[in-house]
Amino acid sequence: MKWLWYLGVGLFLSGCEQGASHPSVEVRTASVERGSMGSLLISSGEVRARRRAVLAAPEGGLVTRLEVFEGDRVIQGQPLIYLAVQRRETQVDVQQARVEQAQARLAQSRTQLSSSQKQHKHKLVQSKQSMVQARISVTEAHLQVDASYRDWQRKAQLLKEKSISLSEVEQAEMQWKIKKDELQKAMSQEQSAKSEARGVHDSFEDLRVQAHQIAEAEGSLREAEANLADAQREETETILRAPITGMVSSLKVVAGQSVGGDSLGTVIDTDDMEVIATLDPAQVSGINEHTPSTLHSPLLAGKGVELRFMDIIPAVEGKGNTVRARFRYQGRPDRRLVDGLQVQVHLQLPEKKGWLVPRDAIGEDQIRRTRIRVVRNSEEIPVQVVVLSQNQTHALCQGQLFDTDKVVIAGSDLAPGTHVEVK
């Protein structure tokens, strides 16, 4: 009976050994090899205008007319929105007072000019008369001097002939000297008449100055009247004009809508755009202005737009797990890249060395650590790795791998130590 006991024990131990062994499982693998790879970093981004201006109504009113639509290009100062409002009349009063002031100044200037013109005319007539009379007096005085001189000389000759007395000669000489004095007086009066004529000429220059002042007063009046008309019109109408040259990116009103003093739209400068990309803090260490960067969007039909890295924007408080990088266009931006457009930013990072494995072999364990399934010595074991970069087919990793290892790219998860058959 003892041999039966030994037989039962042998059969039990044989069954236990068969239950403890793992069956062979067939998996598909690929070899690992050392290599290098340049990392293509793809991040989400947004196109933004660096310069924008808000269209705001200074006070409430009714939108009576819109001159633009969203997407229209405008120039600075261009009328965009007309509002019907009711303003205080203070500005009208100010402009009305300026008009009245300009009218009074113009009337005073015209009165002064008219008076000056009459005085000038009167002085001109008197000056001409004085000049004529002075010339006549000088001419007559010359004639009388000459005549008295000849009479004196004639009588002096007669005295020598003893035909007349000495007293008559002395009287003729005295008469000649009197006529000479009268000539001097006549010549002095002529000089005075000439001086008066020059004064009349100077008063003519004053008339020209006064006429210029009237022209200025008329210009001031026209300007004041125009300002008054604008103020009267603006009592019931406000015009919102483009604050900058650019494009109307948003318009929040329609004709007939009542609005308050809030924003009615936005104008952006389309010639000054940038791209803001969201990155992991660990990814920015190798980025600089020489890093090849391109923008991609379905609107561009596969054609990338070259970008240039500018700087890192500090993280918003409470969002320290990401950073934002600012990029500018290399050249003039495409018109299709509008403000707020969601895009992709591709960054070609420098090459790194490591283990090249197929991307299909990369997975995560239960605590979200990157790992791969490695077949080593015909057994599958999990190996944790750090993915440095990856492309469409392969990933560049760091980890405890060997040249003889193979990575599993297809097949169910196996328990550690499971015997595998490589396919």
Protein Blocks (a to p, Z undefined) as FASTA:
>chain_A
ZZmmmmmmmmmmmmmmmmmpccddddddddddddddddddddddddddfbdcddddfbgc
ddfbdfbdehiacdehiafbdcdddddfklmmmmmmmmmmmmmmmmmmmmmmmmmmmmmm
mmmmmmmmmmmmmmmmmmmmmmmmmmmmmmmmmmmmmmmnopacfklmmmmmmmmmmmmm
mmmmmmmmmmmmmmmmmmmmmmmmmmmmmmmmmmmmmmmmmmmmmmmmmmmmmmmoccdd
dfbgcddfbdcbdehiacdfbdfbdcddfklccddddddfklmmmgcfklccddddfkln
opacddddfbdcdddehilmbccdddddedjddfklcghiacdddddddddddddddfkl
pccdfkopacddddeehiacddddddfbdcfkbccddddddfkbccdfbdcdddehiacd
dZZ
